[in-house]
Amino acid sequence: MTVIGWIILGLLAGAIAKLLLPGRDPGGLIGTTLIGIAGAFLGGWISSRWFDHPVSKNFYDGTTWAAAIGGSLVLLIGYRLLFGNSRN
């Protein structure tokens, strides 16, 4: 899959991660979108590096989608923990 494919996958994975974790994000739509793209790359890297399951070259592979969404969720949770608004 090309870099453009990963970016598109990241956009979609970020949207799915946002649906799974509703609420206000400090970065808004643009921040969530960038986190989705970075999460797709992170999820693919983790999948191929530590789980010995290289991501498929096929855009419609379920494992590739799971890795991208998982990476997006991890980054979104971390982003909320680091930059979330305090409720004082």
Secondary structure as GFF3:
##gff-version 3
##sequence-region A 1 88
A	DSSP	alpha_helix	3	20	.	.	.	ID=ss1
A	DSSP	alpha_helix	28	49	.	.	.	ID=ss2
A	DSSP	alpha_helix	62	83	.	.	.	ID=ss3
###
